[in-house]
Amino acid sequence: MAGKETLTVIDNRTGKQYELPITLGAINIADLRAIKASPDEPGLLGYDPALTNTATCKSKITFIDGDRGILRYRGYAIEDLAEHSNYLETAYLIVKGELPDIKHFAMWKHNITIHSMVHENIKKFMDGFRYDAHPMGMLVGTVGALSTFYPDATHINDLESRRLQTRRLIGKLPTLAAFAYRRTLGLPYVYPDNDLSYTGNFLSMLFKMTELKHKPNPVLERALDVLFILHADHEQNCSTNAMRCVASSQVDPYSAVAAAVAALYGPRHGGANEAVIRMLMEIGTKDKVPEAITRFKAGETRLQGFGHRIYKNYDPRARIVKRLAYEVFEVTGKNPLIDIALELERIALEDDYFLSRQLYPNIDFYTGIIYQAMGFPVTMFPVLFAIPRTSGWMAQWAEMVRDPEQKIARPRQIFIGEGPRAYTPVDDRPEPSMREDAVSPEI
């Protein structure tokens, strides 16, 4: 049996032996259905509540080796892309599979830029939100609303339509995000400036006031560009899984991206760097870090920005962001939270408690410090995540649409509820507190 690409399973209930094929380091969970204790049973299921060890697709886009701290887009190391590339070139790579030549990059940049405008009715839609609405909530709503403006987006099996929707979404996300930001401040919306770069235009739409033309600081423009590269894709994370799951119904990509943005909204995903900022502010000063470490170890509070579901080593993106922070501080002035963060990292990485649990800084640990130094409110942090991740979502969407193995997502469940019960008229039902089997309501 040695050397065979199979897994032998013995069902101790029946004594039967099953041989399951291993392909690309995985078994097909559907093969478990053949394992039954009796012919009338449905067969075994795989139980994996958070899909922590279940592959839902085959992908060529992003490679992660969490044990060694490696991240690659289409084979290119994230370190090389962050140093030499720009966001739009990286987006081209992620979407199309190869780095562009000069001609194709110019065409790609043009095609993204001309789709940065949004319909005027979107402004009216945006005005319908309360002044204090969270920018991420506004983004979820307006991205979903785009599906009503582009009915042609339902042609998901048409290559040219997919390309068009991809260009539209990558082009329009910065505009929607900037409009949401301006709405929260009560400022007039700023239209895109096609003379600026992708990130330069975004900064202009955010911060332009009465000047005829806004000129973003080149250091901050480049810093944001690098941050966008680092956030462009990250394999099958929560929001990407949401994108693929919703899109599996063959809905238009705007609706699917709205679902992905909604998934990103949560504090365990796109809101994680906001949680880091709040933690650092709560610690207050560098000298209080040891006390905070003691509380973390005692389980009294949670250490934000450390550890990752995938990385069991130092997040390669965190190293890049840490260096980037000092470049930003040369322009904005030093964010005092950086001293607390550095001390927290230093102590944690010398403590066996954290090292034995493989708790290393992740990308969220330093990004919030940079965003705060650049003048972004914490409510904008997940929005800044959603803009670059759109290229990854669209690449994942297109890959899923073309994959013949993909069907509408429909997980199974293990039922643990009540068995058959007879219906009792409402007048004959006892008070819940009088029932012997009374339990606390679930909702």
C-alpha positions in Angstrom: 0.0 0.0 0.0 3.0 2.3 0.5 3.2 5.1 -2.1 -0.5 4.9 -3.2 -2.3 8.2 -3.3 -5.2 6.9 -1.3 -6.5 7.0 2.3 -7.7 3.8 3.8 -10.6 4.1 6.3 -11.9 1.3 8.5 -15.4 1.8 9.8 -15.3 0.1 13.2 -19.1 0.0 13.4 -19.2 -2.5 10.5 -15.6 -3.6 10.0 -15.7 -2.5 6.4 -12.7 -0.9 4.8 -12.9 2.0 2.3 -10.2 3.4 0.1 -10.5 7.1 -0.7 -8.5 8.8 -3.4 -6.2 11.6 -2.4 -5.9 14.4 -5.0 -3.7 17.5 -4.5 -3.4 16.6 -0.8 -7.1 16.4 -0.2 -9.9 13.8 -0.1 -13.3 14.6 -1.6 -15.7 14.9 1.3 -18.4 13.5 -0.9 -16.6 10.2 -0.9 -17.5 9.8 2.8 -21.1 9.3 1.8 -20.2 5.7 0.8 -19.4 4.9 4.5 -22.6 3.7 6.1 -23.5 1.7 9.2 -26.6 0.4 7.4 -27.9 0.7 3.8 -30.7 3.1 4.7 -28.4 5.7 6.3 -27.3 8.8 4.2 -23.6 8.2 4.8 -21.0 10.1 6.8 -20.6 13.9 6.7 -17.5 16.0 7.3 -18.1 18.3 10.3 -16.1 21.5 10.1 -18.0 24.5 11.6 -15.7 27.3 10.4 -14.2 25.5 7.3 -10.9 25.5 9.1 -9.7 22.4 7.3 -12.0 22.2 4.3 -11.0 23.4 0.8 -14.0 24.8 -1.0 -12.3 25.4 -4.3 -9.2 25.1 -6.4 -7.5 28.4 -7.1 -4.5 29.8 -9.0 -4.6 33.3 -7.5 -3.0 33.5 -4.1 -0.5 31.1 -2.3 0.0 31.2 1.4 2.4 29.1 3.5 1.4 30.1 7.0 4.1 28.0 8.7 6.9 29.8 6.8 5.2 33.2 6.5 5.0 33.2 2.7 2.4 35.1 0.6 2.5 35.2 -3.2 0.1 36.6 -5.8 0.2 34.4 -8.9 3.6 33.3 -7.9 5.1 36.7 -7.1 6.3 37.3 -3.6 4.4 40.0 -1.7 7.7 41.6 -0.7 8.7 42.1 -4.4 5.3 43.5 -5.4 5.3 45.9 -2.4 8.7 47.2 -3.3 8.5 47.4 -7.1 4.9 47.4 -8.2 1.9 49.6 -7.8 -1.7 48.7 -6.9 -3.2 48.9 -10.4 -0.4 46.7 -11.8 -0.9 44.2 -9.0 -4.6 44.3 -9.6 -4.0 43.4 -13.2 -1.8 40.5 -12.1 -4.4 39.2 -9.8 -7.3 39.5 -12.2 -5.5 38.4 -15.4 -2.8 36.1 -14.1 0.3 37.8 -15.5 2.1 41.2 -15.1 1.2 43.5 -17.9 3.6 45.0 -20.5 3.6 48.8 -21.1 0.9 48.7 -23.7 -1.5 46.5 -21.7 -0.9 48.4 -18.5 -1.7 51.7 -20.1 -4.9 50.2 -21.5 -5.8 48.7 -18.1 -5.2 52.0 -16.3 -7.3 53.8 -18.8 -10.1 51.3 -18.6 -10.2 51.5 -14.8 -9.9 55.3 -14.7 -12.9 55.9 -17.1 -15.1 53.9 -14.8 -14.3 56.0 -11.7 -17.5 58.1 -12.1 -20.8 57.0 -10.6 -24.3 57.8 -11.7 -25.7 61.0 -10.2 -28.5 59.1 -8.6 -25.9 57.4 -6.4 -25.3 60.7 -4.7 -29.0 61.0 -3.9 -28.9 57.4 -2.6 -25.9 58.3 -0.4 -27.8 61.4 0.9 -30.4 59.1 2.3 -28.1 57.8 5.0 -28.0 59.6 8.3 -25.1 61.9 8.8 -23.7 59.6 11.5 -24.0 56.4 9.5 -21.0 54.2 9.5 -19.0 54.5 6.2 -18.8 50.8 5.8 -22.6 50.4 6.1 -23.0 53.1 3.4 -20.5 51.2 1.2 -22.5 47.9 1.6 -25.7 49.7 0.5 -24.2 51.7 -2.4 -22.3 48.7 -3.9 -25.5 46.7 -3.8 -27.4 49.5 -5.4 -25.0 49.4 -8.4 -26.6 46.2 -9.5 -29.7 48.2 -10.4 -27.7 50.5 -12.6 -26.0 47.7 -14.6 -28.6 45.0 -15.6 -26.0 43.7 -18.1 -24.0 42.4 -15.1 -26.3 39.4 -14.9 -24.6 38.0 -18.0 -21.9 36.3 -15.9 -21.0 33.7 -18.5 -20.1 36.3 -21.0 -16.3 37.1 -20.9 -16.6 40.7 -22.0 -19.4 41.4 -19.5 -17.2 39.9 -16.7 -14.3 42.1 -17.8 -16.5 45.2 -17.9 -18.0 44.6 -14.4 -14.5 44.1 -13.0 -13.3 47.4 -14.4 -16.4 49.1 -13.2 -16.1 47.8 -9.6 -12.3 48.5 -9.3 -12.8 51.9 -10.7 -15.9 52.9 -8.6 -15.0 51.6 -5.2 -12.7 54.5 -4.3 -15.4 57.0 -5.4 -18.1 55.3 -3.3 -15.7 55.1 -0.3 -14.8 58.8 -0.6 -18.4 59.8 -1.0 -19.2 57.9 2.2 -16.4 59.6 4.0 -17.5 63.1 2.9 -21.1 62.3 3.8 -20.1 61.6 7.4 -18.4 65.1 7.6 -21.2 66.9 5.8 -18.8 68.0 3.0 -19.7 68.2 -0.7 -18.7 65.2 -2.8 -15.5 65.5 -4.9 -15.5 64.0 -8.4 -12.7 61.9 -9.6 -9.6 63.5 -11.1 -8.4 61.4 -14.0 -5.0 63.1 -14.1 -4.1 61.5 -10.8 -3.0 57.9 -9.9 -5.5 55.4 -8.5 -4.5 56.2 -4.9 -3.8 59.9 -5.6 -7.3 60.3 -7.0 -8.8 58.6 -3.9 -6.9 61.0 -1.6 -8.1 63.9 -3.7 -11.7 62.8 -3.4 -11.2 62.5 0.4 -9.4 65.6 1.3 -9.9 68.2 -1.4 -11.3 71.5 -0.1 -11.4 74.8 -1.9 -8.2 74.4 -4.0 -8.7 74.0 -7.7 -6.7 70.9 -7.9 -5.6 68.7 -5.0 -2.0 67.4 -5.0 -1.6 64.5 -2.6 1.7 64.1 -0.8 3.7 61.6 -2.8 5.0 59.8 0.3 1.4 59.2 1.6 0.2 58.4 -1.9 2.9 55.7 -2.3 2.2 54.4 1.3 -1.5 54.0 0.5 -0.5 52.3 -2.7 1.6 49.7 -0.9 -1.1 49.1 1.7 -3.5 48.5 -1.2 -1.1 45.9 -2.6 -0.9 44.1 0.7 -4.7 43.9 1.0 -5.5 43.0 -2.6 -6.2 39.3 -2.0 -5.6 36.8 0.8 -6.9 33.4 -0.4 -10.2 32.0 1.0 -10.8 34.4 3.9 -14.2 35.3 5.3 -15.2 38.0 2.8 -13.9 36.0 -0.2 -15.8 33.0 1.0 -18.9 35.1 1.3 -18.3 36.4 -2.3 -18.0 32.9 -3.7 -20.9 31.6 -1.7 -23.3 34.3 -2.8 -22.0 34.4 -6.3 -22.6 30.6 -6.6 -26.3 31.4 -7.0 -25.2 33.1 -10.2 -26.3 36.5 -9.0 -24.6 39.6 -10.5 -21.2 40.6 -9.1 -22.3 43.8 -7.5 -24.7 41.9 -5.2 -21.9 39.4 -4.5 -19.4 42.1 -3.7 -21.9 43.8 -1.4 -22.0 40.6 0.5 -18.2 40.4 0.7 -18.1 44.0 1.9 -20.7 43.1 4.6 -18.5 40.2 5.7 -15.5 42.5 5.8 -17.4 44.9 8.1 -17.0 42.6 11.2 -14.4 43.2 13.9 -12.9 39.8 13.3 -12.1 40.7 9.7 -11.9 44.2 8.2 -12.5 45.9 11.6 -9.5 44.2 13.3 -7.1 47.2 12.9 -9.7 49.4 14.5 -9.7 47.1 17.5 -5.9 47.4 17.7 -6.1 51.2 17.9 -8.7 51.0 20.6 -6.5 48.5 22.5 -3.4 50.7 22.2 -5.4 53.8 23.3 -6.7 51.8 26.3 -3.2 50.8 27.3 -2.3 54.5 27.2 1.4 54.7 27.7 4.5 52.6 27.1 5.2 51.9 30.8 1.7 50.3 31.1 2.5 47.6 28.5 3.8 45.0 31.1 0.6 45.3 33.0 -1.4 44.9 29.9 0.6 41.8 29.0 -0.3 40.3 32.3 -4.0 40.9 31.7 -3.8 39.3 28.3 -2.1 36.2 29.7 -4.8 36.0 32.4 -7.5 36.1 29.8 -9.0 39.3 31.2 -8.7 41.1 27.8 -7.8 40.1 24.3 -4.5 40.8 22.6 -5.5 42.5 19.3 -3.4 42.3 16.2 -1.5 39.2 17.2 -2.1 35.7 15.8 -3.7 34.7 12.5 -5.9 31.7 11.4 -3.4 31.0 8.6 0.0 32.4 9.7 1.8 30.5 12.3 4.9 32.7 11.8 5.4 36.4 11.4 2.9 37.8 8.9 5.0 38.9 5.9 2.7 41.9 5.4 3.3 43.1 8.9 7.0 43.5 8.4 6.4 45.7 5.3 3.8 47.8 7.1 6.1 48.3 10.1 8.8 49.8 7.9 6.2 51.8 6.0 5.0 53.4 9.2 8.2 55.4 9.7 8.1 56.7 6.1 4.6 58.0 6.8 5.7 59.6 10.1 8.3 61.6 8.2 5.4 63.5 6.7 2.6 63.3 9.3 4.6 63.3 12.5 5.0 60.4 14.7 1.9 58.7 16.0 2.5 58.2 19.7 0.8 54.8 19.6 3.7 53.4 17.7 5.8 53.4 20.9 3.2 51.4 22.7 2.9 49.0 19.8 6.7 48.4 19.5 7.0 47.8 23.3 4.0 45.4 23.1 5.6 43.5 20.2 9.0 43.4 21.9 7.7 41.9 25.2 5.3 39.5 23.5 8.0 38.1 21.2 10.3 37.4 24.2 7.6 35.7 26.1 7.1 31.9 25.8 3.4 32.3 26.5 2.9 34.1 23.1 5.6 32.2 21.2 4.3 28.8 22.2 0.9 29.9 20.9 2.4 31.2 17.7 1.0 34.7 18.4 3.0 37.0 16.1 1.9 40.5 14.9 -0.3 40.4 11.8 -1.0 43.1 9.3 -3.7 44.7 11.4 -1.3 45.5 14.2 0.4 48.4 12.3 -2.0 49.4 9.6 -4.4 51.3 11.9 -1.5 53.3 13.3 -0.6 54.4 9.7 -4.2 55.2 8.8 -4.7 57.2 12.0 -1.5 59.2 11.3 -2.7 60.0 7.8 -5.9 61.5 9.2 -8.4 58.7 8.7 -11.0 58.1 11.4 -11.2 54.5 12.7 -14.6 54.1 11.0 -12.8 54.3 7.6 -10.3 51.5 8.3 -12.5 48.7 7.0 -13.4 50.8 4.0 -9.7 51.2 3.2 -9.5 47.4 3.2 -12.5 46.9 0.9 -11.2 49.2 -1.9 -8.1 47.1 -2.8 -9.7 43.8 -1.9 -12.2 44.3 -4.8 -9.6 43.2 -7.3 -9.1 40.0 -5.4 -12.9 39.4 -5.0 -13.4 39.9 -8.7 -10.6 37.5 -9.6 -12.0 34.9 -7.3 -15.5 35.5 -8.7 -14.3 35.0 -12.3 -12.4 31.9 -11.3 -15.5 30.5 -9.6 -17.8 31.2 -12.6 -15.4 29.4 -15.0 -14.9 26.4 -12.7 -17.0 23.5 -13.9 -16.8 21.8 -10.5 -18.6 24.7 -8.7 -22.3 24.5 -7.9 -24.5 26.6 -5.8 -23.1 26.5 -2.2 -25.3 24.3 0.0 -23.6 23.0 3.2 -25.0 20.2 5.1 -25.9 20.2 8.8 -26.0 17.8 11.8 -29.5 18.0 13.2 -29.6 18.0 17.0 -33.1 19.4 17.5 -36.5 17.9 18.5 -37.9 14.7 17.0 -41.4 14.4 15.7 -44.0 16.3 17.9 -47.8 16.6 17.7 -49.2 20.1 17.2 -51.1 21.4 20.3 -53.7 24.3 19.9 -52.5 27.5 21.5 -55.2 27.4 24.2 -54.1 24.0 25.3 -50.4 24.8 25.6 -48.9 25.0 29.2 -46.9 28.0 30.3 -43.2 27.5 29.4 -42.2 27.7 33.1 -44.6 24.8 33.9 -43.1 22.4 31.4 -40.6 19.9 32.6 -38.5 20.3 29.4 -38.5 24.1 29.5 -35.4 25.7 28.2 -34.2 29.2 27.7 -35.3 30.7 24.4 -32.6 30.7 21.7 -33.6 34.1 20.4 
